[in-house]
Amino acid sequence: MLQAAVTRQLAAEYGITFDDYYAKDLLDEGNWLVLKTGALYNKLYEALADELFDATVAEYEDEAKAAYDADPAMWDSRKVSHIIVVDYDTAAEIIDKLNNGGDFAALAAEYGTDGTATQGGVLDCYFNYDGYCIDTDSYLVKDFATGAFTLAEVGDYTTTPVKSEFGYHVIKLDDIQGYEFAKPYIAAGLVELTEEDYTEYMNSKIDECIANAEITCKVDFKYYEAE
């Protein structure tokens, strides 16, 4: 009972809530409290796991910098938007419109043939020269990445269509990032935490809260007259 109360208190301190009014209407008070405490425990576990991971990552800053310095090109990254079409001539037509002041996002919506067309052609990842997305651990095709890395300044776009196995791209450079952006991703690859580590951290937080708790108990007595 004490651990359940502490779990609910810790969850509140971390801004974690659980409100399922449908279940609350169906269950009696005791079962509702069990359900709520279990849900809060799971959410609290996730929050504390993130807290432990972030704290541990911070300890690897020197190692992360050494890894970056050993191969900056691996971690220097770009974020881009693109418009993909099926043929060279259409891509060239888009470039001509951009050269005459056309809006990239509007042209992406008009011409784009993939799912990014409705969001202005934005690709929501940062990738290196090989196409490795350092923030999502996925890959873009090498020909596309090579074309993107020919762009030097944010706002530049490719002035000739970039061919890949998926079609012809017009690519616009949206952002450039170096070590500071890559640091947490490099460090994350160096951290070795187990499920036991996360559970131990969770339990230590609960034990600490129990040790500092002011515990009161209210007891209601009922007396019955003997027959």
C-alpha positions as CSV (number, residue, x, y, z in Angstrom):
1,M,0.0,0.0,0.0
2,L,2.8,2.4,0.9
3,Q,4.7,1.6,-2.4
4,A,1.5,2.3,-4.3
5,A,1.0,5.6,-2.6
6,V,4.6,6.6,-3.2
7,T,4.3,5.6,-6.9
8,R,1.3,7.9,-7.3
9,Q,3.2,10.7,-5.5
10,L,6.3,10.4,-7.6
11,A,4.3,10.3,-10.8
12,A,2.6,13.6,-9.8
13,E,6.1,15.1,-9.2
14,Y,7.0,14.1,-12.7
15,G,3.8,15.6,-14.1
16,I,2.5,12.1,-15.0
17,T,-1.3,11.6,-14.9
18,F,-3.7,8.9,-15.7
19,D,-7.4,9.6,-16.3
20,D,-9.7,6.9,-17.7
21,Y,-13.1,8.0,-16.6
22,Y,-14.8,5.2,-18.4
23,A,-12.9,2.6,-16.4
24,K,-13.4,4.6,-13.2
25,D,-17.2,4.5,-13.8
26,L,-17.1,0.7,-14.3
27,L,-14.9,-0.2,-11.3
28,D,-15.2,0.1,-7.6
29,E,-12.8,2.4,-5.8
30,G,-10.3,-0.3,-4.9
31,N,-10.0,-1.8,-8.3
32,W,-9.9,1.6,-9.9
33,L,-7.0,2.6,-7.7
34,V,-5.1,-0.6,-8.6
35,L,-5.6,0.1,-12.3
36,K,-4.5,3.7,-11.9
37,T,-1.5,2.9,-9.9
38,G,-0.3,0.3,-12.4
39,A,-0.7,2.7,-15.3
40,L,1.2,5.4,-13.4
41,Y,4.0,3.0,-12.5
42,N,4.5,2.1,-16.2
43,K,4.6,5.8,-17.2
44,L,6.9,6.6,-14.3
45,Y,9.2,3.8,-15.3
46,E,9.5,5.2,-18.8
47,A,10.2,8.7,-17.5
48,L,12.9,7.5,-15.0
49,A,14.5,5.4,-17.7
50,D,14.8,8.4,-19.9
51,E,16.2,10.4,-16.9
52,L,18.8,7.7,-16.2
53,F,19.8,7.4,-19.9
54,D,20.2,11.2,-20.3
55,A,22.3,11.4,-17.1
56,T,24.5,8.5,-18.3
57,V,24.9,9.9,-21.8
58,A,26.2,13.1,-20.2
59,E,29.1,11.2,-18.8
60,Y,30.3,10.1,-22.2
61,E,30.9,13.6,-23.6
62,D,34.7,13.2,-23.9
63,E,34.4,9.9,-25.7
64,A,31.8,11.3,-28.0
65,K,34.1,14.2,-29.0
66,A,36.9,11.8,-29.6
67,A,34.6,9.7,-31.8
68,Y,33.5,12.8,-33.7
69,D,37.0,14.1,-34.3
70,A,38.1,10.7,-35.6
71,D,35.5,10.9,-38.4
72,P,33.7,14.2,-38.7
73,A,32.2,13.3,-42.0
74,M,30.3,10.4,-40.4
75,W,28.4,12.9,-38.1
76,D,28.2,16.2,-40.0
77,S,24.7,16.1,-41.3
78,R,22.1,17.8,-43.5
79,K,18.4,18.2,-43.4
80,V,16.6,18.8,-46.7
81,S,13.4,19.1,-48.6
82,H,12.9,17.5,-51.9
83,I,10.5,17.1,-54.8
84,I,10.6,13.7,-56.5
85,V,9.1,13.1,-60.0
86,V,9.3,10.3,-62.5
87,D,11.2,12.0,-65.3
88,Y,14.1,14.4,-65.9
89,D,12.1,17.0,-67.9
90,T,9.5,17.5,-65.2
91,A,12.3,18.0,-62.6
92,A,14.0,20.5,-64.9
93,E,10.7,22.3,-65.3
94,I,10.5,22.6,-61.5
95,I,14.0,24.0,-61.3
96,D,13.1,26.5,-63.9
97,K,10.2,27.7,-61.8
98,L,12.4,27.9,-58.8
99,N,14.9,30.0,-60.8
100,N,12.0,32.4,-61.5
101,G,11.0,32.8,-57.9
102,G,8.7,29.8,-57.4
103,D,7.9,28.6,-53.9
104,F,9.5,25.2,-53.1
105,A,6.8,24.0,-50.8
106,A,4.0,24.9,-53.2
107,L,5.9,23.2,-56.1
108,A,6.3,20.1,-53.9
109,A,2.6,20.0,-53.3
110,E,1.9,20.4,-57.0
111,Y,4.5,18.0,-58.5
112,G,5.7,15.7,-55.7
113,T,4.9,12.0,-56.1
114,D,5.7,10.7,-52.6
115,G,4.3,11.2,-49.1
116,T,6.4,14.4,-48.4
117,A,4.5,16.4,-51.1
118,T,1.8,17.4,-48.6
119,Q,4.3,18.7,-46.1
120,G,6.4,20.9,-48.5
121,G,8.7,18.1,-49.4
122,V,10.4,18.1,-46.0
123,L,12.4,15.0,-45.0
124,D,12.3,14.8,-41.3
125,C,15.8,13.5,-40.6
126,Y,19.4,14.6,-40.5
127,F,21.7,12.4,-42.7
128,N,25.4,12.3,-43.4
129,Y,27.2,12.0,-46.8
130,D,26.5,8.3,-47.0
131,G,22.7,8.8,-46.4
132,Y,22.8,7.5,-42.8
133,C,20.2,9.3,-40.7
134,I,22.0,9.9,-37.5
135,D,18.8,10.9,-35.5
136,T,16.6,8.0,-36.7
137,D,19.1,5.2,-37.5
138,S,17.7,4.8,-41.0
139,Y,19.2,5.4,-44.5
140,L,18.6,7.4,-47.6
141,V,19.9,6.3,-50.9
142,K,23.5,7.2,-51.6
143,D,22.8,9.1,-54.9
144,F,20.3,11.3,-53.1
145,A,22.7,12.0,-50.2
146,T,25.5,12.9,-52.7
147,G,23.3,15.4,-54.5
148,A,22.3,17.0,-51.2
149,F,25.9,17.4,-50.1
150,T,26.7,19.4,-53.2
151,L,24.7,22.2,-51.6
152,A,26.7,24.7,-49.6
153,E,24.3,27.2,-48.0
154,V,20.9,26.8,-46.4
155,G,18.3,27.7,-49.0
156,D,20.3,26.4,-51.9
157,Y,18.7,23.9,-54.2
158,T,20.0,21.6,-56.9
159,T,20.2,23.3,-60.3
160,T,20.2,20.0,-62.1
161,P,17.9,17.0,-61.4
162,V,19.4,14.4,-59.1
163,K,18.7,10.8,-60.3
164,S,18.2,7.9,-57.9
165,E,16.6,4.5,-58.2
166,F,13.3,6.1,-57.2
167,G,13.1,8.9,-59.8
168,Y,14.4,12.5,-60.2
169,H,14.8,14.8,-57.3
170,V,15.0,18.5,-56.8
171,I,16.7,19.0,-53.4
172,K,16.7,22.1,-51.2
173,L,19.1,22.4,-48.2
174,D,17.2,23.3,-45.0
175,D,19.8,23.0,-42.3
176,I,23.4,22.0,-41.6
177,Q,24.6,20.4,-38.3
178,G,27.9,19.4,-36.8
179,Y,29.2,18.1,-33.4
180,E,26.8,19.7,-31.0
181,F,23.8,18.2,-32.8
182,A,25.5,14.8,-33.2
183,K,26.9,14.6,-29.6
184,P,23.9,12.9,-27.9
185,Y,23.6,10.4,-30.7
186,I,27.2,9.5,-30.6
187,A,27.2,9.2,-26.8
188,A,24.0,7.1,-26.9
189,G,25.9,4.5,-29.0
190,L,28.5,4.3,-26.2
191,V,26.0,3.8,-23.3
192,E,25.4,0.2,-22.1
193,L,22.4,0.1,-19.8
194,T,20.4,-3.0,-19.0
195,E,16.8,-3.6,-18.0
196,E,18.2,-4.3,-14.5
197,D,19.9,-0.9,-14.4
198,Y,16.6,0.9,-15.2
199,T,14.7,-1.2,-12.6
200,E,17.3,-0.6,-10.0
201,Y,17.1,3.2,-10.6
202,M,13.3,3.1,-10.4
203,N,13.4,1.2,-7.1
204,S,16.0,3.6,-5.7
205,K,13.7,6.5,-6.4
206,I,10.8,4.8,-4.7
207,D,12.9,3.8,-1.7
208,E,14.2,7.3,-1.4
209,C,10.7,8.7,-1.4
210,I,9.6,6.1,1.2
211,A,12.5,7.0,3.4
212,N,11.6,10.7,3.3
213,A,7.8,10.2,3.6
214,E,5.7,11.4,6.5
215,I,3.4,8.4,7.1
216,T,0.1,8.9,8.8
217,C,-2.7,6.3,9.1
218,K,-6.3,7.0,9.7
219,V,-8.4,4.1,11.1
220,D,-12.1,4.1,11.5
221,F,-13.5,1.7,14.1
222,K,-17.0,0.3,14.1
223,Y,-18.5,-1.1,17.3
224,Y,-21.4,-3.5,17.4
225,E,-23.6,-4.3,20.3
226,A,-23.6,-7.9,21.3
227,E,-27.0,-9.6,20.9
